[in-house]
Amino acid sequence: MDVVARLTAEKPVVIFSKSTCCMSHSVKALICSFGADPKVIEVDKIENGPQIENALVQLGSRPSVPAVFIGRQFIGGADEVISLNIQNKLAQLLLSARAIFIWG
């Protein structure tokens, strides 16, 4: 889990993804639509991808991707991110993490 903690500290928004996952693509597109510039880590494209996936599962990510961190806090996967957007809470999280600076 140390590698996940280190990677999530690099930017306000970090998305662990797989290049072939349609839900990962949808979550990335949604977050970018707010003007955020997330760090995207494609776990199927890196050598220690399986290790990272195991750490994400230990954190509660089911399935392992997409796994979204905002302000170093694990938010969840596609269901949680889309739910936050429907509840009009996603923009506030992005603002609080300084991933975006104005909204609305």
SVG drawing of the C-alpha trace seen along z (x, -y; Angstrom):
<svg xmlns="http://www.w3.org/2000/svg" viewBox="-28 -30 36 39">
<polyline fill="none" stroke="black" stroke-width="0.4" points="0.0,0.0 3.0,-2.3 3.2,-2.6 -0.4,-3.6 0.1,-6.2 3.1,-7.6 1.4,-7.8 -1.8,-9.4 0.3,-12.2 1.6,-13.4 -1.6,-15.2 -5.0,-16.3 -6.8,-13.7 -5.3,-10.2 -7.2,-7.6 -6.0,-4.0 -7.3,-2.6 -6.9,0.0 -6.6,-1.0 -9.3,1.4 -11.9,0.6 -14.9,-1.4 -15.8,-2.4 -12.3,-3.7 -12.7,-5.8 -16.1,-7.1 -14.7,-8.2 -11.7,-9.9 -14.0,-11.8 -16.3,-12.8 -13.6,-14.2 -11.9,-15.9 -15.2,-17.6 -14.9,-19.7 -11.5,-21.0 -9.4,-18.7 -6.2,-17.2 -6.0,-13.9 -2.9,-11.7 -4.0,-8.5 -2.1,-5.3 -2.9,-2.5 -2.2,0.5 -2.2,2.8 0.7,0.9 3.1,0.8 5.4,3.5 4.1,3.4 0.4,3.2 -0.6,6.4 0.9,5.2 -1.0,2.0 -4.2,3.8 -3.8,6.0 -3.3,2.9 -6.4,1.2 -8.5,4.3 -7.2,4.2 -8.4,0.6 -11.9,1.7 -11.9,1.1 -14.2,3.7 -13.4,4.2 -9.8,3.0 -10.3,0.3 -11.3,-2.4 -10.1,-3.6 -10.3,-7.3 -8.5,-9.3 -9.3,-13.0 -7.1,-14.9 -5.4,-11.7 -8.7,-10.2 -10.0,-7.0 -13.4,-7.9 -14.2,-4.6 -14.9,-3.4 -17.3,-4.3 -20.5,-3.9 -19.3,-6.1 -17.9,-8.9 -21.1,-8.9 -23.2,-9.0 -21.3,-11.9 -21.8,-13.7 -25.6,-13.1 -25.7,-14.4 -23.8,-17.6 -20.9,-16.7 -18.2,-15.8 -17.4,-19.4 -17.1,-20.4 -14.6,-17.5 -12.5,-18.7 -12.6,-22.3 -11.6,-21.2 -8.7,-19.2 -7.6,-22.2 -8.0,-20.0 -10.2,-22.8 -10.4,-26.4 -13.9,-27.6 -17.1,-25.9 -20.7,-26.9"/>
</svg>
